[in-house]
Amino acid sequence: MNLRLTILPLALFLTSCGGDDEQSYNEKVHQHILEYKEKWDFASLIDYSFTYRQSPGDCPTADEVPAIDINVENGMVSSVYLSGTSISVDISRGVTINQIFTLVTKLAQEKSIQFSSSAKVKTLPLFDDNLGYPVSFYFDKSNSDCDALFNRISNFS
């Protein structure tokens, strides 16, 4: 009888301890984003350019969305071109790194089946180690088609 009274509280204690120490994957993603957002804020860049590709990640019937080259001056989008060309695109298609951080932070708060660096690699979203800007992230809301989003930033300068 004494043994049962000792084992039951011990079992309850052990099962209750595990949950507090382990972070859910979404919490890890959110913390990961905040860590790199802090690096980005510390860099205090207001003039920069990059190539941006945002596409539906799991939509076999969707046409590929062309990448765009975005120039940012004084923290505002100043020009947008089809990547690798001099063909101007409506400036409203351009985004700043801060706006991308707003998007990735919002997505981290939503329920998803996958939030990673890409569809094929299930690692945390990828950020630049030096400046902190997002490099690659993939968000898939469910097992349904056409509800995923893939973002990639390249040629940052």
C-alpha positions as CSV (number, residue, x, y, z in Angstrom):
1,M,0.0,0.0,0.0
2,N,2.8,2.4,0.9
3,L,4.5,1.7,-2.4
4,R,1.3,2.7,-4.4
5,L,1.1,6.0,-2.5
6,T,4.7,6.7,-3.4
7,I,4.5,5.7,-7.1
8,L,1.3,7.6,-7.9
9,P,2.6,11.1,-6.8
10,L,5.9,10.4,-8.5
11,A,4.2,9.4,-11.8
12,L,2.1,12.6,-11.6
13,F,5.1,14.7,-10.9
14,L,7.1,13.2,-13.8
15,T,4.3,13.6,-16.4
16,S,3.7,17.2,-15.3
17,C,7.4,18.2,-15.6
18,G,7.9,17.3,-19.2
19,G,5.5,19.8,-20.7
20,D,6.9,22.9,-19.1
21,D,10.5,22.4,-20.3
22,E,9.6,21.6,-23.9
23,Q,8.6,24.4,-26.3
24,S,6.1,23.6,-29.1
25,Y,7.4,23.9,-32.6
26,N,5.4,27.1,-33.1
27,E,6.9,28.7,-30.1
28,K,10.4,27.8,-31.4
29,V,9.6,29.4,-34.8
30,H,8.3,32.5,-33.1
31,Q,11.4,32.8,-30.9
32,H,13.6,32.2,-33.9
33,I,11.9,35.0,-35.8
34,L,12.2,37.4,-32.8
35,E,15.9,36.6,-32.5
36,Y,16.6,37.5,-36.1
37,K,14.2,40.5,-36.0
38,E,16.4,41.9,-33.2
39,K,19.5,41.5,-35.4
40,W,17.7,43.2,-38.3
41,D,16.6,46.1,-36.1
42,F,20.2,46.4,-34.7
43,A,21.6,46.7,-38.2
44,S,19.4,49.8,-38.8
45,L,19.5,49.5,-42.5
46,I,17.3,51.9,-44.4
47,D,18.8,51.8,-47.9
48,Y,19.1,48.3,-49.5
49,S,18.0,46.2,-52.4
50,F,17.1,42.5,-52.9
51,T,15.4,40.0,-55.2
52,Y,12.1,38.8,-53.8
53,R,10.1,35.7,-54.8
54,Q,6.8,34.9,-53.3
55,S,4.9,32.0,-54.7
56,P,2.2,29.5,-53.8
57,G,4.1,26.6,-52.4
58,D,1.7,23.7,-53.0
59,C,-0.5,24.7,-56.0
60,P,0.3,22.6,-59.0
61,T,-2.1,24.6,-61.2
62,A,-0.8,28.1,-60.4
63,D,1.6,29.9,-62.7
64,E,5.0,30.7,-61.4
65,V,5.1,34.3,-60.0
66,P,8.1,36.1,-61.4
67,A,10.7,37.3,-59.0
68,I,11.1,41.1,-58.5
69,D,14.0,43.3,-57.7
70,I,13.2,45.8,-55.0
71,N,15.1,48.9,-54.1
72,V,14.4,50.5,-50.7
73,E,15.6,54.0,-49.8
74,N,15.0,55.7,-46.4
75,G,13.0,52.7,-45.3
76,M,10.5,53.0,-48.2
77,V,10.2,51.0,-51.5
78,S,11.6,53.3,-54.2
79,S,11.4,51.1,-57.2
80,V,10.4,47.6,-58.3
81,Y,11.5,45.7,-61.5
82,L,11.0,42.3,-62.9
83,S,14.1,40.5,-61.7
84,G,17.1,40.8,-64.0
85,T,15.4,43.3,-66.3
86,S,14.8,47.1,-66.5
87,I,11.0,46.4,-66.8
88,S,9.3,48.5,-64.1
89,V,6.6,46.9,-62.0
90,D,3.9,48.8,-60.0
91,I,5.6,50.0,-56.8
92,S,2.7,48.6,-54.7
93,R,4.1,45.1,-55.4
94,G,7.3,46.0,-53.5
95,V,7.8,45.3,-49.8
96,T,10.4,46.2,-47.3
97,I,12.2,43.7,-45.0
98,N,10.1,45.1,-42.1
99,Q,6.9,44.3,-44.0
100,I,8.2,40.7,-44.6
101,F,9.0,40.4,-40.9
102,T,5.4,41.5,-40.2
103,L,4.2,38.7,-42.6
104,V,6.4,36.0,-41.1
105,T,5.5,37.0,-37.5
106,K,1.7,36.9,-38.4
107,L,2.1,33.5,-40.1
108,A,3.9,32.1,-37.0
109,Q,0.8,32.9,-35.0
110,E,-1.5,30.9,-37.3
111,K,-2.1,27.2,-37.2
112,S,-0.1,25.3,-39.8
113,I,1.1,21.8,-40.7
114,Q,4.5,23.1,-41.8
115,F,6.5,26.3,-41.1
116,S,10.0,25.8,-42.3
117,S,12.8,27.0,-44.6
118,S,11.3,25.2,-47.6
119,A,8.7,22.6,-48.6
120,K,11.3,19.8,-48.8
121,V,13.5,20.7,-45.8
122,K,11.7,20.8,-42.4
123,T,14.1,23.1,-40.6
124,L,13.3,26.4,-39.0
125,P,12.8,29.3,-41.4
126,L,16.2,30.6,-42.8
127,F,17.5,34.0,-41.9
128,D,20.8,35.8,-42.7
129,D,23.2,35.2,-39.8
130,N,24.8,38.6,-40.1
131,L,22.0,41.1,-40.8
132,G,19.0,39.0,-39.7
133,Y,16.7,39.4,-42.7
134,P,14.5,36.4,-43.8
135,V,16.2,34.4,-46.5
136,S,13.7,31.6,-47.0
137,F,10.4,30.4,-45.4
138,Y,7.6,28.1,-46.3
139,F,4.2,28.1,-44.6
140,D,1.6,25.5,-45.3
141,K,-1.7,25.9,-43.6
142,S,-3.2,22.4,-44.2
143,N,-3.0,19.3,-46.4
144,S,-5.1,21.0,-49.0
145,D,-3.7,22.3,-52.3
146,C,-3.0,26.0,-52.8
147,D,-2.9,27.1,-49.2
148,A,0.9,27.3,-48.8
149,L,3.2,30.3,-49.3
150,F,6.9,30.2,-50.1
151,N,9.1,33.3,-49.8
152,R,12.7,33.7,-50.8
153,I,15.0,36.7,-50.6
154,S,18.3,36.7,-52.6
155,N,20.9,39.2,-53.9
156,F,20.6,41.4,-50.8
157,S,22.9,44.4,-50.9
